[in-house]
């Protein structure tokens, strides 16, 4: 699936931005988990 390969983080952005996105995703996941209690 060529489209998915094009969306790999290393193809989209510098590693600093990728880390920021990963941190944001983790924060969102924690917020969702906390909200479901």
Secondary structure per residue as TSV (DSSP state, phi and psi in degrees):
chain	resnum	aa	ss	phi	psi
A	1	X	-	360.0	96.2
A	2	X	H	-61.3	-35.0
A	3	X	H	-62.0	-40.6
A	4	X	H	-66.1	-37.8
A	5	X	H	-61.6	-34.7
A	6	X	H	-67.6	-21.5
A	7	X	T	-94.7	3.4
A	8	X	-	-59.1	137.7
A	9	X	H	-53.9	-40.2
A	10	X	H	-65.4	-19.8
A	11	X	H	-88.4	-17.2
A	12	X	H	-97.2	-35.2
A	13	X	S	-154.8	159.2
A	14	X	-	-62.0	158.6
A	15	X	H	-61.5	-31.5
A	16	X	H	-61.6	-44.0
A	17	X	H	-66.8	-38.6
A	18	X	H	-61.1	-42.1
A	19	X	H	-63.7	-38.9
A	20	X	H	-62.8	-42.3
A	21	X	H	-64.2	-41.6
A	22	X	H	-64.1	-39.8
A	23	X	H	-65.1	-41.4
A	24	X	H	-62.1	-42.7
A	25	X	H	-63.3	-39.9
A	26	X	H	-64.7	-42.3
A	27	X	H	-63.1	-41.7
A	28	X	H	-63.2	-43.2
A	29	X	H	-61.9	-41.0
A	30	X	H	-65.9	-40.0
A	31	X	H	-63.6	-41.4
A	32	X	H	-65.0	-43.7
A	33	X	H	-62.6	-44.5
A	34	X	H	-65.7	-34.8
A	35	X	H	-71.9	-18.7
A	36	X	T	-92.5	-0.3
A	37	X	-	-73.7	360.0
